[in-house]
Amino acid sequence: MLTSVRKLLTVAVVGFSLAGLGSGALAQTPWQKAHPRRAEVNRRLANQNRRIRNERRSGQISGRQAAQLHREDHTIRGEERAMARTNGGHITKAEQQALNQQENQQSRAIGK
């Protein structure tokens, strides 16, 4: 009798342990910055930020122009985050395309 109770308790403990490990491994954070579409959008924004800083340092654009470009980038980043918030941590293909169009327009503005 004591042996069967021990076996039952052992099986229960092992089962709960495995369930805990499994649920932690399967759980995804609601804020998935590493999602491929989000990663691409954020990589482009980081690149544009670097380009703005470089153009400002080299004197190709004024401080006022750089600040305006940074504000526009910040707006795009906010839109990306809002989109991800409504979709469980990722953005849809259509949202990515919309953000890419905005980034393309911003990119052209940086080079002027």
Secondary structure, 3 states (H helix, E strand, C coil): CHHHHHHHHHHHHHHHHHHHHHHHHHCCCCCCCCCHHHHHHHHHHHHHHHHHHHHHHHCCCCHHHHHHHHHHHHHHHHHHHHHHHHCCCCCCHHHHHHHHHHHHHHHHHHCC
